[in-house]
């Protein structure tokens, strides 16, 4: 039983900050992706304005 508790402690200590680091990286990638999409939308809007699109 002691070995099981020891393995559990080792496992918990190894993956304690893992989810926080993963979420941090995920949100950084997501924010860059959103910024890229906003730039595409702004480009399309300026392109339509410059070509004389009738709103």
KALINQUI-V680043 format. One record per backbone hydrogen bond with DSSP energy under -1.0 kcal/mol. NH is the residue of the N-H (numbers start at 0). CO is the residue of the C=O. E is the energy in kcal/mol with one decimal. If there is no record, write none. Layout:
nh->NH co->CO e->E
nh->NH co->CO e->E
//
This chain:
nh->4 co->0 e->-1.9
nh->5 co->1 e->-2.3
nh->6 co->2 e->-2.6
nh->7 co->3 e->-2.1
nh->8 co->4 e->-2.2
nh->9 co->5 e->-2.2
nh->10 co->6 e->-2.4
nh->11 co->7 e->-2.5
nh->12 co->8 e->-2.3
nh->13 co->9 e->-1.9
nh->14 co->10 e->-1.7
nh->20 co->16 e->-2.0
nh->21 co->17 e->-2.1
nh->22 co->18 e->-2.7
nh->23 co->19 e->-2.2
nh->24 co->20 e->-2.2
nh->25 co->21 e->-2.4
nh->26 co->22 e->-2.5
nh->27 co->23 e->-1.6
nh->28 co->24 e->-2.2
nh->29 co->25 e->-2.5
nh->30 co->26 e->-2.2
nh->31 co->27 e->-1.9
nh->32 co->28 e->-2.2
nh->33 co->29 e->-2.3
nh->34 co->30 e->-2.2
nh->35 co->31 e->-2.3
nh->36 co->32 e->-2.1
nh->37 co->33 e->-2.2
nh->38 co->34 e->-2.1
nh->39 co->35 e->-2.0
nh->40 co->36 e->-2.2
nh->41 co->37 e->-2.5
nh->42 co->38 e->-2.4
nh->43 co->39 e->-2.4
nh->44 co->40 e->-2.3
nh->45 co->41 e->-2.5
nh->46 co->42 e->-2.6
nh->47 co->43 e->-2.3
nh->48 co->44 e->-2.1
nh->49 co->45 e->-2.4
nh->50 co->46 e->-1.5
nh->52 co->47 e->-2.4
//
